[in-house]
């Protein structure tokens, strides 16, 4: 009997001092639909955030991801967002910041090939200038032999 009480005492004391992971407020949702699977983070956002009427906000409510322009009515997406095809290939991946798309967003075709990469900042798409440094500098561009004065004289004759 003494041995059973000792074992029981050790088991109970072990559960009292068990370690617990810190609650960081991270919340992940997983939504399964016939044509896709979505895994998204919904991290807490401080209340009182003003919304911009020209931006689309993405939010979670009733086990669905919704989006609306200029406002929201649920938990804002805030963190990593990943969407998969039914065959488990990536479909779309990016990050949200307070309900707005932010950073690099990638989308893939169903066969796994990369389809598109777009850059976002605070819910607005950022157009990347693809002009190279050397084309901007114009170091290798030949200068014209004729001045603007000469072309005006030739056209007026």
Residue pairs with C-beta under 8 A, 6 or more apart in sequence:
25 43
25 44
26 41
26 43
26 79
27 41
27 42
27 43
27 44
27 75
28 39
28 40
28 41
28 42
29 38
29 39
29 40
29 42
29 60
29 63
30 37
30 38
30 39
31 37
31 38
31 40
31 63
31 64
31 65
34 86
35 85
35 86
36 83
36 84
36 85
36 86
36 91
37 83
37 84
37 86
37 88
38 65
38 81
38 82
38 83
38 84
39 81
39 82
39 83
39 84
40 60
40 65
40 77
40 79
40 80
40 81
40 82
40 96
41 77
41 78
41 79
41 80
41 81
41 96
42 60
42 75
42 76
42 77
42 78
42 79
43 78
43 79
44 78
45 76
45 78
45 98
45 99
49 98
51 57
51 70
51 71
51 72
52 70
52 123
53 69
53 70
54 69
54 70
55 69
55 70
55 100
55 122
55 123
55 124
56 67
56 68
56 69
56 100
56 101
56 123
57 67
57 68
57 69
57 70
57 71
57 72
57 76
57 99
57 100
57 123
58 65
58 66
58 67
58 72
58 76
58 77
58 81
58 96
58 99
58 100
58 101
59 65
59 66
59 67
59 68
59 72
59 73
59 74
59 75
59 76
59 77
59 99
60 66
60 74
60 75
60 76
60 77
61 73
61 74
61 75
62 74
65 77
66 72
66 73
66 74
72 99
76 96
76 98
76 99
77 96
77 99
78 96
78 97
78 98
78 99
79 95
79 96
80 93
80 95
81 92
81 93
81 94
81 95
81 96
82 90
82 92
82 93
83 90
83 91
83 92
83 93
84 90
84 91
85 91
85 110
87 110
89 108
89 110
89 111
89 112
90 106
90 108
90 112
91 107
91 108
91 110
92 105
92 106
92 107
92 108
93 105
93 106
94 101
94 102
94 103
94 104
94 105
94 106
94 120
95 101
95 102
95 103
96 102
97 103
97 122
99 123
100 120
100 122
100 123
101 120
101 123
102 120
102 121
102 122
102 123
103 119
103 120
104 117
104 118
104 119
104 120
105 117
105 118
105 119
105 120
106 114
106 116
106 117
107 114
107 115
107 116
108 114
108 115
109 115
118 125
119 125
119 126
119 128
120 126
134 140
